[in-house]
């Protein structure tokens, strides 16, 4: 390779080299929830067309389950990053992480949910879910003022089923009441803040027999429903080209 061409290629590689923003290593201590969620962390899109709008998904292992399907559905329409996390609104590092992620890219849409990891007593201080959720929305508006925000409601928690046994489609009596309370409080905040809603909770409440049997996750047919719902909500919000 001629020296001049080699130099140009090297400079281009350096210019396009991108390091993801630092996101602390995260773990889940509740044994009922997946410890790694398919590897917690920020997953940036493989960008082949930088002119496409950029979208950020935020959520836990439920988001992880539909992420690749949404990317496939919106291929050629958007570049989709995802922060897969077990965090909650009460995490003191949340604001800093959101700020760091949003400094790296200008997002057209942020589709977010927190989530299934916040029901345990003491994880979110009593009476703080609503104000902390409001603070999270305000931080997103500050960090990404041009982004369209879409809140995804928390999906249902079902009764655990032993391997090999049929799924009865019953809601979990211990956890689901808290999930419903959190959804109601979050919806109140989103209405006040003018945030769009992707009601994944209502969707999956109609398909409880598609639960995977581990309380939290969904069979392929259920994930397909989530993929379609999330893809549609993002597609409708994408800026016109």
N, C-alpha and C positions, 0 to 999 in steps of 0.2 A: 504494500500500500504506500503510495507517495506520501512524503512527510507532511505536506500541506493538508492532504485529505485526512490523514491520521489525526492531525491537530484539530481539524474542524469536527471530526467525529468525537474526539475526546471532549472538546468544549461543549458539544451538544449533550453528551452523556452527563457531564457535570451539571449543566444547566437544568437538565430534566430530572436529575436525581432528587428524590423526594423522601424525606424521613417523616413518618407518621408522628403526630403529636404525642407526647408522653402520656400514657394512661396507666395508672398504678395497677399492679397485679391484684386481682380481686378473687375472693373465695366465697363460698357459701357454706356456712357451718351447720345449717339445719339439714339433717340426714334425709328428710323427706323430699328435699329438692336436689337437683343434680349439682354435684360439687364444682363442675367446670362448665356446664351448659354448652358443651361442644367447643370449649375453649373461650373463655371470656376475653373480650378485647375489641379493639377497633379494626374493622375489616374494610379497607378502602377498595373502591372499584378498580378494575383493570380498564384504564381509559384508552380507547382507540379513536374516539372523536371528542376532543376537548370542547367543541362548540355546543355539546348537549348540556342541558341543565343538570345540576348536581342535586341529588336527594340524599338525605340522611335518615336512616332508620335507627330508632333507639328502643331497646327493649331487652327482654331476657331470653330464655331458651325457646319461648313461643315465637319470638321474632326470628331467632335462629332457624326455626323449622320452616318459616315461609320466605326467608331472605333470598335463597337461590331461585325459587320459583318466581318471585317478584322481579328479580334481576332479569330472568329469561323473558318474562312477559313484557318488560319495558325496554328490552334491548333495542337500541337504535332510537330510543326516545329520551333516555335519561341515564346518567352515570350514578350508581347507587352505592353509597357507603353505609356501613352499619356499625353501631356501637352495641355489642352484645354484652350485657352487664347484669349482675345480681344486685345492683345497688338500689337504694330507696331514696325518697325525697329527704330523709333525715341525714343522709351521708354528708358530712361536712366538706368532703372533697368534691361534691357534685358540681358546684358552681364553677370551680376552677377547671375541672375536666371539660365541662361544656364550653367554657370560654376558649380553652386550648384547641378543642376540635374545630370550633367555628372560626378561629383565626386562620386555619389552614385553607379553608375553602369558603366560597360564597354559595350557600345552599339556596336553591329555589324553593325547596319543600323540606320540612322536618316532620316526619311521621313518628310519634313518640308514645311510649307507654312505660310507666313504672307503677306497680306491677305486682306480680305473684310473690315477690320476696318481702312484702311489707306487712303481712297480716299478723306476724308473731307479736305477742304482747311485749312492749318495751322497745321493739325495733324502731317504731315511729312513736315518739312520745304522745301520751294521751292528749287528744284535742288538737294535735298539730298537723294532722294529715292535710286538712284543707289549707291552712296558711302556708305550709311548706310547698304544697302543689302550686299555689298561687305564686310563690316566690320563684319556683322553677320556671313557670311560664314567663314571668317578668324577666328572668335572666336570659331565656331564649330570645325574647323580643329585643333585649339589649344587645346580645352577642350576634344575632342574625336578623337585623331589622328588615331585611328584604325578603325573608323566608316566609312562605305560607306554612302555618302550623296546623297539624292534624293530630288530634289526640285519639289514640286507640284504647277503647275501654278494655278492662281486664277480663280475660276469658274465664269461664266457669271452672270451679274445682269440683271434681266428681269423686264418688266413693271408690276406694281402691279395690281392684279385682285381682284375685290370685291368678297366676299364669295358667292359661289353659281354660279358665272359666269365662263364661259369656259376660259381656258388659251389659249391665242393666240400665245404664243411663240415669243413675241417681246422683243428685247433688250431695256433696260432702256436708254433713250437718255441723261439723266443727268450724271449718274454714270459710265456707261459702257465704255465711251471713256477713262476715267482715269484708269479703270481696264486694258484696253488694253495697255495703255502707260506703266503702272507698269509691266505688264507681259513682254512686249518687253524689258524694262530695266533690269528686273530680268534675263531673258533668256540670255542677253548679259553678265551679271556677271557670270552666271552659266557656260557658254561656256568658259569664261576666266579662271574660277577656276576649270574646269574639273569636274563639278557636274552633275550627271545624272538627267534626266528630266522625270517626270510623268505628261504628258500634259493633265490634267483634263479639262482645258479650251477648248481645241480643241474637246475633247470628248463630253462635254456637249453642245457646240455650235451646234452639230448635233442633239441634243435632247431637244430643247428649250420648246417643248410642254409638257415636263415632269416637268417643273417648278411648284413649289407648289403654286405660285400666290402671295407670300409675298415679291417678289423681289430677295431674296437671296437663298432660300432653294428649295428642290426637293421632288417630290412625291416618294413613295417607289420604283417605277420602276427606277427612276433616281438615287436614293441612291444605288440601287443594281448595277447599272453600275459603280458608284464610288467605291463601295466595291470591285468589280472584278478588276478594273484597279489598285487600290492601292495594293490589295493582290498580283496581278501578278507582279507588279514592285518590291515589296519586296521579293517575292519568288525567282525571277530571280537573286536578289542580295545577297541572303543568302549564307553564306560560305558552301562549300561542306563538308558533314560529313563523 
